[in-house]
Every structure is written in structure tokens, then in C-alpha cells.
Amino acid sequence: MNIIVCIKQVPETTEVRINPETNTLIREGVKSIINPFDMYAIEEAVRLKEKFGGKTTVISMGPPQADAALREAISMGIDEGILICDRAFAGSDTWATSYTLAGAIKKIGAFDLIICGKQASDGDTAQVGPGISTHLNIPQVTYVKKVEDATDKSMRLERLMEEGFEIIEAPLPLLITVVKEINEPRIPSLKGMMRAKSAKITTWTQKELGLDPQSIGLCGSPTQVVKIFTPPQRTGGQILKGEVPEVVDKLVELLKNEIN
């Protein structure tokens, strides 16, 4: 089974600073990590390879320092890492990002399964995984919590729902996004860390991928950030005391004053 894992490098801290002029995250001086949900995707890929054999490849679209995220994935058991890196990709929204990653997957060649984390911690859109499947015209199953069984033609999955779960059988090739309930990511072994340190990371630019220039970066992004800001800190609220009818009357009066 040939498996491709898509990961993203994100800021570690939740106290992200924003550049008011460019409306982008200030990443200088902030430690970066693999997106937490992508760690579960990496672990599941390694487990499936251990069970069914095959090859695992991890890809990431980002700046040169994303090389570290790929090496960490290799230290966990992934076979190969590919970095999609070019200033032409800067400013990509989820649509342009999924288009670019899909182009890289096409260049990789034949595959059976693509695994993504359910969403990135810095964007929280959960759109890139489904976007990739759309560009590749393959089926997708989101919020997967368990891989029950797999053959060379299909996969049986348990999908997390708000009030339970559902069992889905889907044909291969397939894209899935996974939730944290699916596994517990392993700690890299010393052997894995040594292999990752010496591993060759392949880098592909726009030239290697040959994508439509009008479909990548800012040009290919139908959505753009007009303004981004940190919400002001909330002040203390008002506590209404008394019997229920009395409190209700006070609340109604306060709401009327706010509306007027």
C-alpha cells in the first residue's frame, strides 16, 4: 500500500502575533511544530505500512524551515519526505494550497491512500484535505477515528459523528482526514532520529511541478484576508440576583436598553 501524508508546520504557541500591515502571522522568533492533528496522520500511515507493507511519503508546502517537520515525520517511520517550496506559492488560501498539493501528488505518481489531519491549528478550516480529493477526483472520508479493514481495492472506516459514529466502505485510491481518537503518535526511536538526520529531502518548486501560474499563490486564491486582528479582552459581566421572575424582568429591561 502506497500512502501519502500531507502535513503542515504551524506556530507552537497560541499567542500568535499578527502583522497589521500584511495581515499575516509573525513567525519570526516563534517555534514551529508539526500541526498536532497531522501527527496522528503520520502515525496511522506508519501503522498501515507495518500491517500491509508498501511505502509512505510525507509532503509539506511551506518555507525552507519546514524541512524540520519532514525530518521529524521520517524519524517516526515515514520513508520519504518532499518539500513544496517556492515564493510563487506565498499567500495561497485553502483552495490554492490544495491545488498545489494535488499537483505534487500527481507528480509522485501511483498511490492508494492520502492521509491528512482533520484541520490545521493555525487556520481551523478543515478544507485542504477535501480540496485535495476534489482536485484529484477521488473519494474522501473525513473525521476518521479507526481503520477497520483494508484490501487492495477498498477500505472500511469508522467515521466520528457528533452523536456517535458511522461505518463507511470506500474504494481506493482514497483520501481520509483523521481525528485524534484514531491512535497515539509514537516517540521517535534513536535509530529513527539518526535516519531522519541523514535523510535526503526532495524539494519541488513551481518549475518542477509546472502548475498553472494563475491557480497558485495569491493569484489562485479566490479568498483573501482583508483584515486580521486579535479580539479585545472581554471585561467582567453583570450578575443579576434575585428570584427568577425578578431576574427575568431585569434581563429583559437590560436587553431593551441595549437594542435601543
C-alpha positions as CSV (number, residue, x, y, z in Angstrom):
1,M,0.0,0.0,0.0
2,N,1.5,3.3,-1.1
3,I,0.5,6.1,1.3
4,I,1.0,9.8,1.1
5,V,0.7,12.0,4.2
6,C,0.1,15.8,3.9
7,I,1.4,17.8,6.9
8,K,1.8,21.4,7.8
9,Q,4.3,23.3,10.0
10,V,2.5,25.7,12.4
11,P,3.4,28.0,15.3
12,E,3.7,26.2,18.6
13,T,2.3,29.0,20.7
14,T,-1.4,30.0,20.8
15,E,-0.3,33.6,21.5
16,V,0.3,34.4,17.8
17,R,1.2,37.9,16.8
18,I,-0.1,39.5,13.7
19,N,1.5,41.9,11.3
20,P,-1.1,44.7,10.9
21,E,0.2,45.8,7.5
22,T,0.3,42.4,5.7
23,N,-2.4,40.7,7.8
24,T,-0.2,37.6,8.1
25,L,1.2,35.7,11.1
26,I,4.5,36.9,12.5
27,R,6.6,33.7,12.6
28,E,10.0,35.1,13.5
29,G,11.0,34.1,17.0
30,V,8.1,31.6,17.3
31,K,9.0,27.9,17.5
32,S,7.2,25.8,14.8
33,I,5.9,22.3,15.2
34,I,4.0,19.8,13.1
35,N,0.3,20.5,13.2
36,P,-0.9,18.4,16.1
37,F,-3.6,16.6,14.0
38,D,-1.0,15.7,11.4
39,M,0.9,13.7,14.0
40,Y,-2.0,11.3,14.1
41,A,-2.0,11.1,10.2
42,I,1.8,10.3,10.3
43,E,1.3,7.6,12.9
44,E,-1.6,6.0,11.1
45,A,0.4,5.8,7.8
46,V,3.3,4.1,9.6
47,R,0.9,1.6,11.3
48,L,-0.8,0.8,7.9
49,K,2.6,0.3,6.3
50,E,3.7,-2.0,9.1
51,K,0.5,-4.1,8.6
52,F,0.1,-4.1,4.9
53,G,3.6,-3.2,3.6
54,G,4.3,-0.6,0.9
55,K,5.8,2.9,1.0
56,T,5.0,6.1,2.9
57,T,5.7,9.6,1.7
58,V,5.2,12.8,3.6
59,I,4.8,16.1,1.8
60,S,4.5,19.6,3.1
61,M,4.1,23.0,1.4
62,G,5.9,25.8,3.2
63,P,9.2,27.7,3.6
64,P,12.6,26.1,3.8
65,Q,12.4,25.6,7.6
66,A,9.5,23.1,7.0
67,D,12.3,20.7,6.3
68,A,12.5,20.1,10.0
69,A,8.8,18.9,10.1
70,L,9.5,16.4,7.3
71,R,12.6,15.0,9.1
72,E,10.5,14.6,12.3
73,A,8.0,12.6,10.3
74,I,10.8,10.4,8.9
75,S,12.1,9.8,12.4
76,M,8.7,8.4,13.3
77,G,8.9,5.8,10.5
78,I,7.9,7.6,7.2
79,D,10.1,6.5,4.3
80,E,10.5,9.7,2.2
81,G,9.9,13.5,2.6
82,I,9.1,16.0,-0.1
83,L,9.0,19.8,0.4
84,I,6.9,22.0,-1.8
85,C,8.7,25.4,-1.6
86,D,8.6,28.4,-3.8
87,R,7.8,32.1,-3.2
88,A,5.2,31.7,-6.0
89,F,3.1,29.7,-3.6
90,A,3.1,32.5,-1.0
91,G,-0.4,33.8,0.0
92,S,-2.2,30.7,-1.0
93,D,-5.6,30.2,0.5
94,T,-7.0,26.7,1.1
95,W,-8.1,26.3,-2.5
96,A,-4.7,27.2,-4.0
97,T,-2.9,25.1,-1.3
98,S,-5.0,22.0,-2.1
99,Y,-4.4,22.6,-5.8
100,T,-0.7,22.8,-5.3
101,L,-0.5,19.7,-3.1
102,A,-2.7,17.8,-5.6
103,G,-0.2,18.8,-8.3
104,A,2.7,17.4,-6.2
105,I,0.8,14.2,-5.5
106,K,0.2,13.7,-9.3
107,K,4.0,14.1,-9.8
108,I,4.6,11.4,-7.1
109,G,2.6,9.0,-9.2
110,A,0.5,6.0,-8.2
111,F,-0.9,5.9,-4.6
112,D,-3.5,4.1,-2.7
113,L,-4.2,6.4,0.2
114,I,-3.8,10.0,1.2
115,I,-4.0,10.9,4.9
116,C,-4.4,14.4,6.3
117,G,-5.1,15.7,9.8
118,K,-8.6,16.9,10.1
119,Q,-7.6,20.5,10.3
120,A,-4.6,22.9,10.9
121,S,-4.3,24.6,14.3
122,D,-3.5,28.0,12.7
123,G,-6.4,28.1,10.3
124,D,-9.0,25.6,11.6
125,T,-10.8,25.5,8.2
126,A,-10.6,21.7,7.6
127,Q,-10.8,22.4,3.9
128,V,-7.4,21.4,2.5
129,G,-7.9,17.6,2.7
130,P,-11.3,17.7,1.0
131,G,-9.9,20.2,-1.5
132,I,-7.1,17.8,-2.5
133,S,-9.6,15.0,-3.1
134,T,-11.6,17.4,-5.3
135,H,-8.6,18.3,-7.5
136,L,-7.6,14.6,-7.8
137,N,-11.2,13.5,-8.4
138,I,-11.0,10.7,-5.8
139,P,-13.4,9.8,-2.9
140,Q,-12.9,11.2,0.6
141,V,-13.9,10.2,4.1
142,T,-13.4,12.9,6.8
143,Y,-13.1,12.6,10.6
144,V,-11.9,9.0,10.5
145,K,-11.4,7.5,14.0
146,K,-10.5,4.0,13.0
147,V,-9.4,2.0,10.0
148,E,-11.3,-1.3,10.5
149,D,-10.0,-3.2,7.4
150,A,-8.4,-2.7,4.1
151,T,-7.9,-4.7,0.9
152,D,-6.1,-3.8,-2.3
153,K,-9.4,-2.3,-3.6
154,S,-11.2,-0.8,-0.7
155,M,-11.0,0.4,2.9
156,R,-13.5,0.0,5.7
157,L,-13.5,3.0,8.1
158,E,-15.2,4.2,11.3
159,R,-16.1,7.9,11.0
160,L,-16.6,10.1,14.0
161,M,-20.0,11.9,14.2
162,E,-21.4,14.4,16.7
163,E,-23.6,11.7,18.4
164,G,-21.8,8.5,17.6
165,F,-20.0,7.1,14.5
166,E,-20.8,5.6,11.1
167,I,-19.1,2.7,9.2
168,I,-18.1,3.6,5.6
169,E,-16.5,1.4,3.0
170,A,-14.8,3.3,0.2
171,P,-12.8,2.3,-2.9
172,L,-9.1,3.0,-3.3
173,P,-7.5,5.4,-4.2
174,L,-8.9,7.4,-1.3
175,L,-8.3,10.4,0.8
176,I,-9.1,10.4,4.6
177,T,-8.7,13.0,7.3
178,V,-8.2,11.7,10.8
179,V,-9.1,12.8,14.3
180,K,-7.0,12.3,17.5
181,E,-9.1,9.3,18.6
182,I,-7.5,7.2,15.8
183,N,-4.2,6.4,17.6
184,E,-1.4,7.6,19.9
185,P,1.6,9.0,18.0
186,R,4.8,7.2,18.8
187,I,8.0,8.8,20.2
188,P,10.8,8.6,17.6
189,S,13.5,6.0,18.3
190,L,17.2,6.8,18.3
191,K,17.6,4.8,15.1
192,G,14.7,6.8,13.5
193,M,16.2,10.1,14.6
194,M,19.6,9.1,13.1
195,R,17.9,8.1,9.8
196,A,16.0,11.3,9.7
197,K,19.1,13.4,10.2
198,S,20.8,11.9,7.2
199,A,17.7,11.6,5.0
200,K,17.6,13.4,1.7
201,I,14.6,15.8,1.5
202,T,13.4,16.3,-2.1
203,T,12.4,19.9,-2.9
204,W,10.0,20.8,-5.7
205,T,9.3,24.3,-6.9
206,Q,6.8,25.7,-9.3
207,K,9.3,24.9,-12.1
208,E,9.3,21.2,-11.2
209,L,5.5,21.0,-10.7
210,G,4.6,23.0,-13.8
211,L,1.3,24.3,-12.3
212,D,-0.9,26.9,-13.8
213,P,0.5,30.3,-12.6
214,Q,-3.0,31.7,-12.3
215,S,-4.0,28.9,-9.9
216,I,-1.3,29.2,-7.3
217,G,-0.4,31.8,-4.6
218,L,-2.4,35.0,-4.3
219,C,-3.5,34.8,-8.0
220,G,-5.1,31.5,-7.5
221,S,-6.7,32.3,-4.2
222,P,-10.4,33.2,-4.5
223,T,-10.4,34.2,-0.9
224,Q,-8.0,36.8,0.6
225,V,-7.6,38.1,4.1
226,V,-8.8,41.7,4.2
227,K,-8.1,42.2,7.9
228,I,-7.0,40.1,10.8
229,F,-6.8,41.1,14.4
230,T,-6.7,39.9,18.0
231,P,-10.2,40.4,19.7
232,P,-10.0,42.8,22.6
233,Q,-10.1,41.2,26.0
234,R,-13.6,40.9,27.5
235,T,-14.4,42.8,30.6
236,G,-16.4,41.3,33.5
237,G,-20.1,40.7,33.0
238,Q,-23.0,41.7,35.2
239,I,-24.5,39.2,37.6
240,L,-28.3,39.5,38.2
241,K,-29.5,38.3,41.6
242,G,-33.0,37.7,43.0
243,E,-35.9,35.4,42.3
244,V,-36.3,34.0,38.8
245,P,-39.2,36.3,37.7
246,E,-37.4,39.3,39.1
247,V,-34.1,38.4,37.3
248,V,-36.0,37.8,34.0
249,D,-37.6,41.2,34.2
250,K,-34.2,42.8,34.8
251,L,-32.6,40.9,31.9
252,V,-35.4,41.9,29.5
253,E,-35.0,45.6,30.6
254,L,-31.3,45.4,30.0
255,L,-31.7,43.9,26.6
256,K,-34.2,46.6,25.6
257,N,-31.7,49.3,26.6
258,E,-29.0,47.6,24.5
259,I,-31.3,47.4,21.5
260,N,-32.5,51.0,21.8
